[in-house]
Amino acid sequence: MTTPAVHTPPAFNRKNLCIAGINLSRKLSGEGSPKDTRHFEIDLRGSGMTFEPGDSLAVLPTNCPELVSEVLAVLGHTGDEAVTDLDGRTVRLREALTSSCAITIPDKKLLNALCDKSPGVEADALRALLDPAQKEALNAHLYGREVIDFLLQFPSAKFEPQEFVSLNKKVQIRLYSISSSLRANPDSVHLTVATVRYTSHGRARKGVASTFLSERVTLDATDIPTFINPGKGFRLPAPEETTPIIMCGPGTGIAPFRAFLQERKATGAKGKSWLFFGEISAKTDFFYEEEWSAHLVDGTLTRLDTAFSRDQTEKIYVQHRIEQAAAEFWEWLEEGAIFYVCGDASRMATDVDKALHKVIETAGGKSPEEATAYVEQMKTDKRYRRDVY
C-alpha cells in the first residue's frame, strides 16, 4: 500500500528566499502628517509559506539606484565591469552594488583601505577611530554617514571593481512585524511600514528597505525576496483560554496587534483584550481606526486607549494612558493578563516599562522593590513580552 505524500511547506531562509509580489500599497498617514507610514499586502499564493501572529517577515532589499550611480561615479567605473558579488555570483559591478553590497553601512575593512590609500591628517584621524578602544567614538562618527561620504572625503583613494566589492558588508535583511493573520488573510502577508527619509551631514538619506517597498517595488511584480522569521516569544494564548491580553503598540508597533486581533476574531478567542495605540494626531495618523472600531463593536477588542501626542498642548504618550488607567490595568494584571509591547526600544519601551512599575506601585500598593519583583515574575511567567527594535 502506497503511503500518501505529506505536503511540507518549503523552508524559506536567507539562502532559499521566497520571491513574492506586492498586491497593495496604501498610505496610512493622512495629508499633513510629517510621517509616511504605509500598509503593504504581499502575495503568498502558491508559495506554501506559512506564519503565526507574532512572526516577522524578513525582506532582502536592493539599494537606491541613484545612490548606486553616485558611488560608481565617484569610483570612476561604468558599472559594467564583471565582478564576483558577496554571494559568489558573477555579475556586473552595478548589480553587485545594487543587490549584494551594503553601501549605506561602511565596513571597517573599507575604512582601513581608505586610510591606506589616502595618507594624511584626515586619514590619521579616521585610523585613530578604528582602534578597538575607540568603538563608541567610531560609532558616533559613523552615525548618519554612508559609504559615499567616505569616498567623497578621500577622493584620491582608487579601487579596482572586485577590490571595492570585497571591502563591503552584505546587504542586510530587514525584519518587519507581520500585521495580518493567515487565517483571516490566507493568500497574503501584511506589513505596516514607516518610510524612512532624513537628512544628515548635508545629504538626503533613505531607509534602504522602507524605500525599497514604497518607491522601487511595483504592484504585481514578483521581486520581493522574503522569508518568515519566527517570533516564538511573542505568541497569543490558546483561543479557548480566558487569559486577558494587554497590547501596547504606538506607531508601527501596532503591526503585530492587528494580526493578534484578526487571529482572535477568526478563532473566537475568549479572553478580554485591551489595546494602547499612540501616534502624532488622530486626524492624520490613526492607523486602522475603522478596524479597531469594528473589533470594539463585535467584542474582539474589549478596550481601546489612544494617545495622540500633538492633539493637545501637553504631549501625551502611551505610558501616560497606562498610568491614567492604573486601577483597571492592575486588575487585569491580577487576573493573569499578558502584557505585550512592540515598537521603539530606545525610548518608548523604557517609558512603558517605567509606567508598568508605577501602576504596580500605585494601584497595587507595592514598594518599588516589590514592583520590580512583580515585573520579574511576570517575565518568568512569560506574561511580559516585548518585541522592540
Secondary structure, DSSP 8 states (H G I E B T S, - for coil): ------------BTTB-EEEEEEEEEE-S-TT-S--EEEEEEE-TTT-----TT-EEEE-----HHHHHHHHHHHT--S-SEEE-TTS-EEEHHHHHHHTB-TTS--HHHHHHHHHHS-SHHHHHHHHHTSGGGHHHHHHHHTT--HHHHHHH-TT----HHHHHHTS-B---EEEEB-S-TTTSTTEEEEEEE--EEEETTEEEE-HHHHIIIII--TT-EEEEEEEE--TTS----TT----EEEE--GGGGHHHHHHHHHHHHHT--S-EEEEEEES-HHHH-TTHHHHHHHHHHTS-SEEEEEETTSSSS---HHHHHHHTHHHHHHHHHTT-EEEEEE-TTTHHHHHHHHHHHHHHHTT---HHHHHHHHHHHHHTT-EEEEE-
